[in-house]
């Protein structure tokens, strides 16, 4: 039997009611669905646009061999290529969104595949762009850029092409590479179909007698059960199901990693990491510095684990306990409408224009809120230039879901502001800064909720939730980045990657981070299969940017809040200028202009200071609650 402490009893309370079983999409009210009609009025209209676009691709290739003739020729070629890309973006978002509504639907999957093929065809048709620009004397190209105003919107792109000279192949070779890139996405697509549509997810019977299905969305929900035995059932069943397919999922991940290694070799990079970071002009040292900063800060992380152990009142903290709510008796549940209102109130420090635009988006079909059978799990935000952003959620009403709405709304507003300010060629902001906008909104939400917290229990719940977010974003995502770097290093050396040795490597990494051998948190062997649950490993070195972005946004949000108290807006204005800048500058420069230097450890150390400050406050609240509960302590 698990011994429960006096503090855990004090914190325990009413469990939140669980949402009902997933509905079919037809049962979801329209006001909680996105409006894809703003893209195309129907699937038939999309198909007509697809066919017209397929004929348009040839026009892009007509400029081949002409770019070096004059500024006029360069402009015509760029304008044709970027114009086609803009239309393809519209086709692609509609098709993928229709597929994400119900991954079981064959017709929507076919539309998505058709859009992906069009992308391959367009990439092949415009593959001459970079080699031809590079074939021209750079001084001549820059003279054209200075002399023709029509080229102004393409200056950043052209300068970036000139930077890429050492990694650009001949036109013929780039065309082959573009054609082959279609194969690179196949492993990820196979993994997605297995996980989202075909894998026979288990059902478990909870202590209440309720039988629940543990697909990805179900696991995300029920791993947070307040009943420890239920958490054990959920983890064992979900990870057990994944482990049955570890060979297949491992083969799929191997395919993605090999594709990254091939790209590294073909384009003459020193490593897959360098190849992945090159488009954003991010030094590889930023990646390695993050891992080093996190590893030296593991004592702070282990302090968090000890605090969680104390609040749960367990003799031993286990990996299965990491998602259990820390505080009961606090009704942190919100309807979709309440979540919208809370998000709008939270982002008020960003100004009236920001709030008004987001409010209009909430009412204008930006968001697909509720889970439904077959719907893609998780959440994301995307957008179409000249239309508006779209965001997918699987909203279950918990505080974490509210936080996710604020997070994705940050992405959406970044897209909205960049699209409203930048020409198409520079509207798409780099991934490295993308998560700054989302995590900054989460930070503003936390402090908004704290300002309205009326009791210690609510404050503890909010602070604990924020700590959990820092655990998952700073430490968990960096452990992912560490694992990802290791598997690519193995592949680059020609070593094998199998489901079995991926599981062993992942388990070793997680145990190091979570202090398994130091008694901070027990990590069972079954957790080794968790890598198979993370789709981001199929993307090349994506996840570390969650951590770096949180570090940056924590610093910026703190400055915005402090200045707001004094009626000042300098940091806010600089931050909004960064959002409006889109992709017109490289991310390190964008963040530096917003007041954060990511080439140093200073922003990370500031984030650790905030994390320790939160734990200091929680320790003080817990001591006060214990003193109030224990007469003997009160007498002292």
C-alpha positions as CSV (number, residue, x, y, z in Angstrom):
1,X,0.0,0.0,0.0
2,X,1.2,3.5,-0.8
3,X,1.6,5.7,2.3
4,X,0.0,9.1,1.8
5,X,1.4,12.1,3.7
6,X,-0.6,14.7,5.7
7,X,0.3,17.3,3.0
8,X,-1.1,15.1,0.2
9,X,-4.4,14.7,2.1
10,X,-4.5,18.4,2.6
11,X,-4.0,19.1,-1.1
12,X,-6.4,16.3,-2.3
13,X,-9.9,17.4,-3.2
14,X,-12.6,17.1,-5.8
15,X,-11.5,15.4,-9.0
16,X,-12.4,17.1,-12.2
17,X,-15.2,15.4,-14.1
18,X,-13.8,13.7,-17.2
19,X,-15.2,14.6,-20.6
20,X,-17.4,12.3,-22.4
21,X,-16.4,9.9,-25.1
22,X,-15.2,11.3,-28.4
23,X,-17.9,12.4,-30.7
24,X,-18.2,12.0,-34.4
25,X,-17.4,15.2,-36.3
26,X,-21.0,15.6,-37.4
27,X,-22.0,15.9,-33.7
28,X,-19.7,18.9,-33.0
29,X,-21.4,22.3,-33.2
30,X,-20.3,24.4,-36.2
31,X,-19.1,27.3,-33.9
32,X,-16.4,25.1,-32.6
33,X,-15.1,24.1,-36.1
34,X,-12.8,26.0,-38.4
35,X,-14.2,27.4,-41.6
36,X,-12.2,26.1,-44.5
37,X,-14.7,27.7,-47.0
38,X,-12.5,30.8,-46.7
39,X,-10.0,28.8,-48.7
40,X,-12.2,26.9,-51.1
41,X,-16.0,26.6,-51.0
42,X,-16.0,22.8,-51.5
43,X,-13.8,19.8,-52.2
44,X,-14.8,20.1,-55.8
45,X,-13.6,23.7,-56.0
46,X,-10.3,22.6,-54.5
47,X,-9.9,19.9,-57.1
48,X,-10.6,22.4,-59.9
49,X,-7.9,24.7,-58.4
50,X,-5.5,21.8,-58.1
51,X,-5.9,20.9,-61.8
52,X,-5.4,24.6,-62.7
53,X,-2.3,24.8,-60.5
54,X,-0.8,21.6,-62.1
55,X,-1.0,23.3,-65.4
56,X,0.6,26.5,-63.9
57,X,3.8,24.7,-62.8
58,X,5.2,24.6,-66.3
59,X,5.1,28.4,-66.4
60,X,7.6,28.5,-63.5
61,X,10.1,26.4,-65.4
62,X,9.9,28.7,-68.4
63,X,12.2,31.1,-66.7
64,X,15.0,28.5,-66.5
65,X,18.2,29.8,-68.0
66,X,17.1,33.4,-68.0
67,X,17.6,34.7,-64.5
68,X,21.1,35.9,-65.2
69,X,20.1,38.1,-68.1
70,X,18.9,41.2,-66.3
71,X,17.2,42.6,-63.2
72,X,13.9,42.3,-65.1
73,X,14.5,38.6,-65.9
74,X,15.4,37.9,-62.3
75,X,12.3,39.6,-61.0
76,X,10.1,37.7,-63.4
77,X,11.5,34.4,-62.4
78,X,11.2,35.1,-58.7
79,X,7.7,36.5,-59.0
80,X,6.5,33.4,-60.9
81,X,8.1,31.0,-58.4
82,X,6.8,32.8,-55.3
83,X,3.4,33.3,-56.8
84,X,3.1,29.6,-57.4
85,X,4.3,28.8,-53.9
86,X,1.6,31.1,-52.5
87,X,-1.2,29.3,-54.3
88,X,0.3,25.9,-53.4
89,X,0.2,26.9,-49.7
90,X,-3.5,27.5,-50.0
91,X,-4.1,24.1,-51.7
92,X,-1.9,22.3,-49.1
93,X,-3.5,23.8,-46.0
94,X,-7.0,23.0,-47.2
95,X,-6.1,19.4,-48.1
96,X,-4.2,18.7,-44.9
97,X,-6.9,20.3,-42.8
98,X,-9.6,18.2,-44.4
99,X,-7.4,15.1,-43.7
100,X,-6.8,16.1,-40.1
101,X,-10.5,16.4,-39.5
102,X,-10.8,12.6,-39.9
103,X,-7.6,10.7,-40.6
104,X,-9.8,7.7,-41.5
105,X,-11.2,9.4,-44.6
106,X,-9.6,8.1,-47.7
107,X,-10.7,10.9,-50.0
108,X,-9.1,13.6,-47.8
109,X,-5.9,11.6,-47.5
110,X,-5.8,11.4,-51.3
111,X,-6.2,15.2,-51.5
112,X,-3.4,15.6,-49.0
113,X,-1.1,13.3,-51.1
114,X,-2.1,15.1,-54.3
115,X,-1.0,18.4,-52.7
116,X,2.2,16.9,-51.5
117,X,2.9,15.7,-55.0
118,X,2.3,19.2,-56.4
119,X,4.8,20.5,-53.9
120,X,7.4,18.0,-55.2
121,X,6.5,19.0,-58.8
122,X,6.9,22.7,-58.0
123,X,10.1,22.2,-56.1
124,X,11.5,20.4,-59.2
125,X,10.2,23.1,-61.6
126,X,11.9,25.9,-59.6
127,X,15.0,23.9,-58.6
128,X,17.0,26.1,-61.1
129,X,16.5,29.2,-59.0
130,X,19.3,28.9,-56.6
131,X,22.0,27.5,-59.0
132,X,21.2,30.2,-61.6
133,X,21.4,33.1,-59.0
134,X,24.7,31.7,-57.8
135,X,26.0,31.5,-61.3
136,X,25.8,35.3,-61.6
137,X,28.6,37.5,-60.1
138,X,27.3,38.5,-56.6
139,X,28.3,42.1,-57.2
140,X,26.1,42.2,-60.3
141,X,23.2,40.6,-58.4
142,X,23.5,43.2,-55.7
143,X,23.5,46.0,-58.2
144,X,20.2,44.6,-59.6
145,X,18.8,44.5,-56.0
146,X,19.8,48.1,-55.4
147,X,18.5,49.3,-58.7
148,X,15.1,47.7,-59.2
149,X,12.4,48.4,-56.5
150,X,10.4,45.3,-57.6
151,X,13.2,43.1,-56.3
152,X,13.1,44.7,-52.8
153,X,10.8,42.0,-51.4
154,X,13.1,39.3,-52.7
155,X,16.3,40.8,-51.3
156,X,16.5,38.7,-48.2
157,X,15.8,35.5,-50.2
158,X,18.5,36.4,-52.8
159,X,21.1,37.3,-50.1
160,X,20.3,34.0,-48.4
161,X,20.9,32.2,-51.6
162,X,24.3,33.8,-51.9
163,X,25.1,32.6,-48.4
164,X,24.2,29.1,-49.4
165,X,26.8,28.9,-52.2
166,X,28.9,26.2,-50.5
167,X,25.8,23.9,-50.1
168,X,24.1,24.4,-53.5
169,X,24.4,21.9,-56.3
170,X,24.1,22.3,-60.0
171,X,20.6,22.9,-61.4
172,X,20.4,19.3,-62.6
173,X,21.5,17.9,-59.3
174,X,19.2,20.2,-57.3
175,X,16.3,19.0,-59.5
176,X,17.1,15.4,-58.7
177,X,17.4,16.3,-55.0
178,X,14.0,18.0,-55.2
179,X,12.4,14.9,-56.8
180,X,14.0,12.7,-54.2
181,X,12.7,14.8,-51.3
182,X,9.3,13.3,-51.8
183,X,10.7,10.0,-50.4
184,X,12.0,11.7,-47.3
185,X,8.5,12.3,-45.9
186,X,7.3,8.7,-46.5
187,X,8.6,7.2,-43.2
188,X,6.9,10.0,-41.2
189,X,3.7,9.4,-43.1
190,X,3.8,5.7,-42.5
191,X,4.4,6.4,-38.8
192,X,1.5,8.8,-38.7
193,X,-1.0,6.5,-40.3
194,X,0.0,3.7,-38.0
195,X,-0.3,5.8,-34.9
196,X,-3.3,7.9,-35.8
197,X,-5.4,5.4,-37.8
198,X,-4.3,1.8,-37.8
199,X,-2.7,0.9,-34.5
200,X,-5.2,-1.0,-32.4
201,X,-5.1,1.1,-29.3
202,X,-6.0,-0.7,-26.1
203,X,-8.9,-0.1,-23.7
204,X,-8.5,-0.2,-19.9
205,X,-11.0,-0.3,-17.1
206,X,-10.4,2.4,-14.5
207,X,-11.0,2.2,-10.8
208,X,-14.4,3.9,-11.4
209,X,-15.5,1.0,-13.6
210,X,-15.3,3.2,-16.7
211,X,-13.6,1.7,-19.8
212,X,-11.6,4.2,-21.8
213,X,-9.7,3.9,-25.1
214,X,-6.1,4.8,-24.9
215,X,-5.2,6.4,-28.3
216,X,-2.9,9.4,-28.2
217,X,-5.6,11.8,-27.1
218,X,-6.9,9.3,-24.5
219,X,-3.4,8.7,-23.1
220,X,-2.8,12.5,-22.8
221,X,-6.0,12.8,-20.8
222,X,-5.9,9.7,-18.5
223,X,-2.2,9.8,-17.7
224,X,-3.2,12.8,-15.5
225,X,-5.6,10.6,-13.4
226,X,-5.6,11.4,-9.7
227,X,-5.7,7.7,-8.9
228,X,-2.2,6.2,-8.9
229,X,-3.3,2.7,-9.8
230,X,-5.2,4.1,-12.8
231,X,-2.1,5.9,-14.0
232,X,-0.2,2.6,-13.8
233,X,-2.9,0.9,-15.9
234,X,-2.8,3.7,-18.5
235,X,1.0,3.8,-18.8
236,X,1.3,0.0,-19.0
237,X,-1.4,-0.4,-21.6
238,X,-0.4,2.6,-23.8
239,X,3.4,2.0,-23.8
240,X,2.8,-1.7,-24.0
241,X,0.8,-1.2,-27.2
242,X,3.6,0.9,-28.6
243,X,6.2,-1.6,-27.7
244,X,4.5,-4.3,-29.7
245,X,5.3,-2.2,-32.8
246,X,8.7,-1.0,-31.8
247,X,10.4,-2.7,-34.7
248,X,8.1,-1.2,-37.3
249,X,8.2,2.3,-35.7
250,X,11.9,2.0,-35.4
251,X,12.2,1.2,-39.1
252,X,10.1,4.3,-39.9
253,X,12.3,6.5,-37.7
254,X,15.5,5.0,-39.3
255,X,14.1,6.0,-42.7
256,X,13.6,9.6,-41.6
257,X,17.1,9.8,-40.0
258,X,18.7,8.3,-43.1
259,X,17.0,11.0,-45.2
260,X,18.5,13.7,-43.0
261,X,21.9,12.1,-43.3
262,X,21.6,11.9,-47.1
263,X,20.7,15.6,-47.2
264,X,23.8,16.4,-45.1
265,X,26.0,14.4,-47.5
266,X,24.5,15.7,-50.7
267,X,24.7,19.3,-49.7
268,X,28.1,19.1,-48.1
269,X,27.4,19.9,-44.5
270,X,29.5,18.8,-41.6
271,X,26.6,17.1,-39.8
272,X,22.9,16.6,-40.0
273,X,22.6,19.2,-37.2
274,X,24.5,21.8,-39.2
275,X,22.2,21.0,-42.2
276,X,19.1,21.4,-40.2
277,X,20.2,24.7,-38.6
278,X,21.6,26.3,-41.7
279,X,18.3,27.6,-43.1
280,X,17.9,29.7,-40.0
281,X,21.5,30.7,-39.9
282,X,21.7,29.3,-36.3
283,X,25.1,28.4,-35.0
284,X,25.3,24.7,-33.9
285,X,26.8,26.0,-30.7
286,X,23.3,27.3,-29.7
287,X,22.1,23.7,-29.7
288,X,25.0,22.2,-27.8
289,X,24.9,25.1,-25.3
290,X,21.3,24.4,-24.6
291,X,22.1,20.8,-23.8
292,X,25.0,21.8,-21.6
293,X,22.9,24.5,-19.8
294,X,20.2,22.0,-19.0
295,X,22.6,19.3,-17.9
296,X,24.3,21.6,-15.5
297,X,20.9,22.7,-14.2
298,X,19.6,19.2,-13.4
299,X,19.8,20.0,-9.7
300,X,17.1,22.6,-10.2
301,X,15.1,20.0,-12.2
302,X,15.5,17.5,-9.4
303,X,14.4,20.1,-6.9
304,X,11.1,20.3,-8.9
305,X,10.8,16.5,-8.8
306,X,11.3,16.5,-5.0
307,X,8.6,19.2,-4.7
308,X,6.2,17.1,-6.8
309,X,7.0,14.1,-4.6
310,X,6.2,16.1,-1.5
311,X,2.9,17.4,-2.9
312,X,1.7,14.0,-4.1
313,X,2.7,12.5,-0.7
314,X,4.4,9.4,-2.2
315,X,7.3,7.5,-0.8
316,X,8.8,7.3,-4.3
317,X,8.2,9.5,-7.3
318,X,7.8,7.5,-10.5
319,X,7.6,8.6,-14.2
320,X,3.9,7.6,-14.1
321,X,3.4,10.3,-11.5
322,X,4.6,13.3,-13.5
323,X,1.3,14.3,-15.0
324,X,-0.9,13.8,-11.9
325,X,-2.4,17.1,-10.8
326,X,-0.7,18.5,-7.8
327,X,-3.6,20.2,-6.2
328,X,-7.2,19.0,-5.7
329,X,-10.2,21.0,-4.8
330,X,-9.5,23.6,-7.5
331,X,-11.9,23.6,-10.4
332,X,-9.5,24.6,-13.2
333,X,-11.9,23.6,-15.9
334,X,-13.1,25.9,-18.7
335,X,-15.7,25.7,-21.5
336,X,-14.4,26.7,-24.9
337,X,-16.1,30.1,-24.6
338,X,-14.5,30.7,-21.1
339,X,-11.1,29.7,-22.6
340,X,-11.5,32.3,-25.3
341,X,-12.4,35.0,-22.8
342,X,-9.5,34.1,-20.5
343,X,-7.0,34.1,-23.4
344,X,-8.1,37.5,-24.6
345,X,-7.9,38.9,-21.1
346,X,-4.4,37.4,-20.6
347,X,-2.9,38.9,-23.7
348,X,-4.2,42.4,-22.9
349,X,-0.6,43.6,-22.1
350,X,0.2,43.2,-25.8
351,X,-2.2,46.0,-26.7
352,X,-5.7,46.7,-27.9
353,X,-5.0,46.0,-31.5
354,X,-3.6,42.5,-30.7
355,X,-6.6,41.6,-28.6
356,X,-9.1,42.9,-31.2
357,X,-7.5,40.9,-34.0
358,X,-7.4,37.7,-31.9
359,X,-11.1,38.2,-30.8
360,X,-12.1,38.6,-34.4
361,X,-10.2,35.4,-35.3
362,X,-12.0,33.5,-32.6
363,X,-15.3,34.4,-34.1
364,X,-14.1,34.1,-37.7
365,X,-13.5,30.4,-38.1
366,X,-9.8,30.2,-37.2
367,X,-10.1,27.4,-34.6
368,X,-11.2,23.8,-34.7
369,X,-11.8,23.2,-31.0
370,X,-13.1,19.8,-30.0
371,X,-11.8,16.2,-30.3
372,X,-13.8,13.8,-32.5
373,X,-13.3,10.2,-33.7
374,X,-10.5,10.0,-36.2
375,X,-9.4,13.6,-35.8
376,X,-5.6,14.2,-35.7
377,X,-4.5,14.4,-32.1
378,X,-2.5,17.3,-30.6
379,X,-2.6,20.9,-31.6
380,X,-1.1,23.2,-34.2
381,X,-1.4,26.5,-35.9
382,X,-0.9,27.2,-39.6
383,X,-1.9,29.9,-42.0
384,X,-2.5,31.0,-45.5
385,X,-1.2,34.3,-46.7
386,X,-4.0,36.6,-47.7
387,X,-6.6,34.6,-45.8
388,X,-6.0,34.0,-42.1
389,X,-4.5,31.6,-39.6
390,X,-6.0,28.2,-38.7
391,X,-5.5,26.3,-35.5
392,X,-6.4,22.8,-34.6
393,X,-7.1,21.8,-31.0
394,X,-8.4,18.8,-29.1
395,X,-9.9,20.7,-26.3
396,X,-11.0,18.7,-23.2
397,X,-11.6,21.7,-20.8
398,X,-8.6,21.3,-18.5
399,X,-6.3,24.2,-17.7
400,X,-3.7,22.6,-19.9
401,X,-6.2,22.9,-22.8
402,X,-6.7,26.6,-22.0
403,X,-2.9,27.0,-22.0
404,X,-2.8,25.2,-25.3
405,X,-5.3,27.7,-26.8
406,X,-3.2,30.6,-25.6
407,X,-0.1,28.9,-27.0
408,X,-1.6,28.3,-30.5
409,X,-3.2,31.7,-30.5
410,X,0.3,33.1,-30.1
411,X,1.3,31.3,-33.2
412,X,-1.8,32.5,-35.0
413,X,-1.2,36.1,-34.1
414,X,2.4,35.8,-35.2
415,X,1.2,34.6,-38.5
416,X,-1.5,37.3,-38.7
417,X,0.9,40.2,-37.9
418,X,3.6,38.9,-40.2
419,X,1.2,38.3,-43.0
420,X,-0.4,41.8,-42.5
421,X,3.0,43.5,-42.6
422,X,5.4,41.6,-44.8
423,X,5.3,40.8,-48.5
424,X,4.8,37.1,-49.3
425,X,8.5,36.4,-49.8
426,X,9.4,37.3,-46.2
427,X,6.1,36.6,-44.3
428,X,7.1,33.1,-43.2
429,X,9.0,33.5,-39.9
430,X,11.7,31.0,-38.9
431,X,10.9,28.1,-36.6
432,X,13.4,29.3,-34.0
433,X,11.3,32.3,-33.1
434,X,7.9,30.6,-33.8
435,X,7.7,29.2,-30.3
436,X,8.5,32.5,-28.6
437,X,5.1,33.9,-29.6
438,X,3.3,30.8,-28.3
439,X,5.1,30.4,-25.0
440,X,5.0,34.1,-24.2
441,X,1.2,33.9,-24.4
442,X,1.3,31.0,-22.0
443,X,3.4,33.1,-19.6
444,X,1.0,36.0,-19.8
445,X,-1.9,33.6,-19.2
446,X,-0.2,32.2,-16.0
447,X,0.3,35.7,-14.5
448,X,-3.3,36.7,-15.5
449,X,-4.7,33.7,-13.7
450,X,-2.4,34.3,-10.7
451,X,-3.6,37.9,-10.4
452,X,-7.1,36.5,-10.0
453,X,-6.3,33.6,-7.7
454,X,-8.2,34.0,-4.5
455,X,-6.7,31.3,-2.3
456,X,-3.5,29.4,-1.8
457,X,-4.8,26.2,-3.4
458,X,-5.6,27.9,-6.6
459,X,-2.2,29.7,-6.6
460,X,-0.5,26.4,-5.9
461,X,-2.3,24.7,-8.8
462,X,-1.4,27.5,-11.2
463,X,2.2,27.7,-10.1
464,X,2.5,23.9,-10.2
465,X,1.0,23.8,-13.7
466,X,3.6,26.3,-14.8
467,X,6.4,24.3,-13.3
468,X,5.1,21.3,-15.1
469,X,5.2,23.3,-18.3
470,X,8.8,24.2,-17.7
471,X,9.6,20.6,-17.0
472,X,8.1,19.5,-20.2
473,X,9.4,22.4,-22.4
474,X,12.9,23.0,-20.9
475,X,13.9,19.6,-19.6
476,X,11.8,17.1,-21.4
477,X,12.3,18.7,-24.8
478,X,16.0,19.1,-24.3
479,X,16.2,15.4,-23.3
480,X,14.5,14.8,-26.7
481,X,17.1,17.0,-28.4
482,X,19.9,15.1,-26.6
483,X,18.5,11.8,-27.8
484,X,17.9,13.1,-31.4
485,X,21.5,14.3,-31.6
486,X,22.7,10.9,-30.4
487,X,20.7,8.9,-33.0
488,X,21.9,11.1,-35.8
489,X,25.5,10.8,-34.7
490,X,25.1,7.0,-34.8
491,X,23.6,7.1,-38.2
492,X,26.3,9.4,-39.5
493,X,28.9,6.8,-38.3
494,X,27.1,4.1,-40.2
495,X,25.9,2.4,-37.0
496,X,22.5,0.6,-36.9
497,X,19.3,2.0,-35.5
498,X,16.6,-0.5,-34.5
499,X,13.6,-0.2,-32.4
500,X,15.3,-2.2,-29.7
501,X,18.5,-0.1,-29.5
502,X,16.5,3.1,-29.8
503,X,14.5,2.0,-26.8
504,X,17.7,1.3,-24.8
505,X,19.3,4.7,-25.8
506,X,16.1,6.6,-24.9
507,X,15.8,4.9,-21.6
508,X,19.4,5.7,-20.7
509,X,18.9,9.4,-21.6
510,X,15.6,9.8,-19.7
511,X,17.1,8.1,-16.6
512,X,20.1,10.5,-16.7
513,X,17.8,13.6,-16.9
514,X,15.3,12.4,-14.3
515,X,17.9,11.3,-11.8
516,X,16.8,7.6,-11.7
517,X,20.0,6.4,-10.1
518,X,20.0,9.3,-7.7
519,X,16.5,8.6,-6.4
520,X,14.9,11.7,-7.9
521,X,12.4,9.9,-10.1
522,X,12.1,6.2,-10.9
523,X,11.9,5.6,-14.6
524,X,10.6,2.0,-15.4
525,X,12.1,0.1,-18.3
526,X,8.8,0.4,-20.2
527,X,9.3,4.1,-20.6
528,X,12.1,3.3,-23.0
529,X,9.5,3.0,-25.7
530,X,8.3,6.6,-25.3
531,X,10.4,7.7,-28.2
532,X,7.8,5.9,-30.4
533,X,5.2,8.3,-29.1
534,X,7.0,11.5,-30.2
535,X,6.4,12.4,-33.9
536,X,8.9,15.2,-33.7
537,X,11.8,12.8,-34.0
538,X,10.9,12.5,-37.7
539,X,11.6,16.2,-38.1
540,X,15.2,17.2,-38.2
541,X,16.2,18.8,-35.0
542,X,13.0,20.6,-34.3
543,X,12.3,20.1,-30.6
544,X,15.2,22.0,-29.1
545,X,13.5,25.2,-30.3
546,X,10.7,24.7,-27.9
547,X,13.2,25.0,-25.1
548,X,15.2,28.0,-26.5
549,X,11.9,29.7,-27.3
550,X,10.7,29.3,-23.7
551,X,13.9,30.8,-22.5
552,X,13.5,33.8,-24.8
553,X,9.8,34.3,-24.1
554,X,10.3,34.1,-20.3
555,X,12.7,37.0,-20.5
556,X,10.6,39.1,-22.8
557,X,7.3,38.4,-20.9
558,X,8.9,39.4,-17.6
559,X,10.1,42.7,-19.2
560,X,6.7,43.4,-20.7
561,X,4.9,42.9,-17.4
562,X,7.3,45.0,-15.4
563,X,7.1,47.8,-17.9
564,X,3.3,47.6,-18.0
565,X,3.3,48.4,-14.3
566,X,5.0,51.7,-15.1
567,X,2.9,52.5,-18.1
568,X,5.7,51.8,-20.5
569,X,5.6,49.8,-23.7
570,X,9.2,49.7,-25.0
571,X,9.7,45.9,-24.7
572,X,6.2,45.2,-25.9
573,X,6.7,47.4,-29.0
574,X,10.0,45.7,-29.8
575,X,8.4,42.3,-29.4
576,X,5.5,43.2,-31.7
577,X,7.9,44.5,-34.2
578,X,9.7,41.2,-34.1
579,X,6.4,39.4,-34.8
580,X,5.6,41.8,-37.7
581,X,9.1,41.3,-39.1
582,X,8.2,37.7,-40.1
583,X,11.2,36.2,-41.9
584,X,12.8,39.4,-43.0
585,X,15.8,38.8,-40.8
586,X,17.5,35.7,-39.3
587,X,16.2,34.5,-35.9
588,X,19.2,35.3,-33.7
589,X,19.0,38.9,-35.0
590,X,15.3,39.1,-34.5
591,X,15.5,38.0,-30.9
592,X,18.5,40.3,-30.2
593,X,16.4,43.2,-31.5
594,X,13.7,42.1,-29.0
595,X,16.2,42.2,-26.2
596,X,17.4,38.6,-25.9
597,X,20.8,37.2,-26.9
598,X,20.5,33.5,-27.5
599,X,24.2,33.0,-28.1
600,X,24.8,33.3,-24.4
601,X,23.6,31.4,-21.3
602,X,22.2,34.5,-19.7
603,X,18.5,34.0,-20.9
604,X,18.6,30.4,-19.7
605,X,20.0,31.4,-16.3
606,X,17.2,33.9,-16.0
607,X,14.6,31.2,-16.7
608,X,16.2,29.0,-14.0
609,X,16.0,31.9,-11.6
610,X,12.2,32.2,-12.4
611,X,11.8,28.5,-11.9
612,X,13.5,28.6,-8.5
613,X,11.5,31.6,-7.6
614,X,8.3,29.8,-8.3
615,X,9.4,26.8,-6.2
616,X,10.4,29.2,-3.3
617,X,6.8,30.6,-3.4
618,X,5.3,27.1,-3.5
619,X,7.5,26.0,-0.5
620,X,6.3,29.0,1.4
621,X,2.6,28.3,0.6
622,X,3.0,24.7,1.6
623,X,4.7,25.6,4.9
624,X,1.8,28.0,5.6
625,X,-0.8,25.3,4.8
626,X,0.9,22.7,7.0
627,X,1.2,25.2,9.8
628,X,-2.4,26.1,9.6
629,X,-3.3,22.4,9.6
630,X,-1.0,21.3,12.5
631,X,-1.8,23.0,15.8
632,X,1.5,22.0,17.2
633,X,3.3,24.0,14.5
634,X,0.9,26.8,14.9
635,X,1.7,27.0,18.7
636,X,5.4,27.4,17.9
